[in-house]
Structure formats: C-alpha cells, structure tokens
C-alpha cells in the first residue's frame, strides 16, 4: 500500500480535512483522511481535485513523515 494510488470513489465514506496551517487558502492544500478501517492507512489527495486519485500510505509511514516535518527534516537550507 505504501505510495499506491486509488480512485477517490473508493474512498467515498472518508472524512477529509485540511491542515489548520493552510490559512483557508483555496486550491493550495492537500487533504488527508484516516482510512484505517477500510484501507489500513492514511489517504492524501489534492484539494483542487477532490474527485481525482488519492495516495494511500501505511499509518506508520505517514506518521514518520509528519514527525519529520515537525522536526524540520525537510526544510531547504
């Protein structure tokens, strides 16, 4: 499942949310949904294309990514 793509239609019951850091900007965000009950992971999609594909990540992988962001590991010099 790591990095696999699925059609958003298969995630019709997912509850999508944007980061509170998005500042309410339109079309500049990704949305995430916890789909551990149906797909055992986290789904991520482009907020500009909610009916398009979504990426699925194992919960541990996504958690590691979020931890890395919080620690500043992905900042450019």
N, C-alpha and C positions, 0 to 999 in steps of 0.2 A: 504494500500500500504506500510506502514511502515515496512521495512525489508523484503518485499516479493521478491521472485525470479522470473525472467522471462528469457526466452531464448534470447540470443543476436540477433537472427534472427529477432525478433520482433522490434529490435532497429536498423534496417538496415540503416536508414537515420540519425542516431545520429552522432554528431561530437565529437569524443573522444579526450581528451587531458590529458597529464601527468603534474604533478606539476613541476614547474621550479626548485624546490628543489631536484628533482630526480637525477640531475647531469648527465643525459644521460645514466645512468646505464641500461643495458639490463636485462629484466626479474626480476627486483627488485621493480616494481612500480604497483600501481593501476592507472586506468584511470577513468576519470569522464566525463559525458556528461549531458548537460542541456536538458532534455526531457519534459519540462513543457508543450509544445504544444501538444504532443502526449500522455504522461503518467502522466502529472502533478507532475513532480518531478525531481530528480537527479538520474542518473544511475551510478553505480560503478562496474567496472569489473577488473579482474586480467590481467595485461598486458601480462603475459605469455600465456594466454588462451583467446585471443580475440573472438573466436567463441563460447566460453563457456557461462555459465549463468552470468547474471548481477543482482546486487541487486538494487532495486528501493527504494528511500526514499522520503518522502514528503519534499518539498523545505525548510520548516521551521525547520524540524528535522535535515536535513543536515547542514543548516545554523547554528543551535545551536551547532552541532558537531564541525564545523570549528571555531566558536567563542571560544569554549572550548579549542581547540588545540592552538589557538593564545594566549589564556590566561594562557597556561601551566597547565591546569587542569588534563591532562593525563600523566604527567611526573612521572616516578617512582622515589622514594626517593633515 
